[in-house]
Amino acid sequence: MSRLRAPGASGALAAAALAGLACLAGPRALRAESPPPARVERDLPTFPGAGPRQRVDVHAPASTAGGPVVVFVHGGGWRRGDRSRVGEKPAGFTARGVVLVSAGYRLHPEVSVHEQAADVARAVRWARENAERYGASPERIFLMGHSAGAHLAAWVALDPRFLAAEGLRPGALRGVVLLDGAGYDVPRQVQDGEHGALRRLYTTVFGDDPVRQRDASPLAHVGGGGMPPPFLLFHVAARRDAATQAEALAGRLREAGGEATVVPVADRSHRTLNTRLGTPGDGPTERILAFLGVPPPAP
């Protein structure tokens, strides 16, 4: 495991020097080097008759040649959140040739957590069917989620029922990125949760039945759909339950022959790990882009 650290003093001095040269070059040079504005399309239904939350917002580069697509699943404890809350991700990802599809899903208690996962699977199918429309590759679909969205992303990627319902095989996903989730093994989280409010959240969403809790656990489905896609799992270094859950899921994935990398991040909170994605110089962002197969920026 490796920790992501802020750039050293020499890196900061180099960045300052480059900034000074950019200022001397004048506005014309700055405009010439800036990426073209992203193409944004909002409120696109993932299937005929989709409800207001069963839709996606698309942020696409002005041009890309077979680049990757990231389907992002927001957090919010399965009961809150919205696909519009993507922070700096659109700017940071589209500038590097990545199409960002922010997926909505219905919320608990309106629907069950199983129906939420089904909504995410519909967004994956939609992204695959429409990737070429935005210049991206349907063979380079990645699923990424934060918090409760990390649970849903992992579950859809590992439980073959969800993708199969959309006519997709597990190989439809090139990889999965998880951001500080703690629900990969639901019964364990209910049992070992750090405080009562967290345990109540899990029993409210997943119920009291250990069998149902296990069925909704991504870890329980590793290997059930064949070889799992590669996983990149981030967790806040100081958060014990997230670390335990990430390591447990990664270990099970490796036992099944898959690839899984766990990255503890020391200088982030549960919120800022997500909100700082896409900002210049952000270590987790660069790690994710490398995972997507995006080359580093030119010096």
HUUR-V358437 format. One record per run of one state. SS is the DSSP state (H for helix, E for strand, C for the rest). FROM is the first residue (numbers start at 1). LEN is the number of residues. Records with the same first field share a line. If there is no record, write none. Layout:
SS->FROM-LEN / FROM-LEN
This chain:
C->1-8 / 26-1 / 34-5 / 46-9 / 61-6 / 74-15 / 95-4 / 104-9 / 135-1 / 147-1 / 159-1 / 166-4 / 173-2 / 180-6 / 193-3 / 207-3 / 216-2 / 222-8 / 237-3 / 256-4 / 266-4 / 276-7 / 292-8
H->9-17 / 27-7 / 89-6 / 113-22 / 148-11 / 160-6 / 170-3 / 186-7 / 196-11 / 210-6 / 218-4 / 240-16 / 270-6 / 283-9
E->39-7 / 55-6 / 67-7 / 99-5 / 136-11 / 175-5 / 230-7 / 260-6
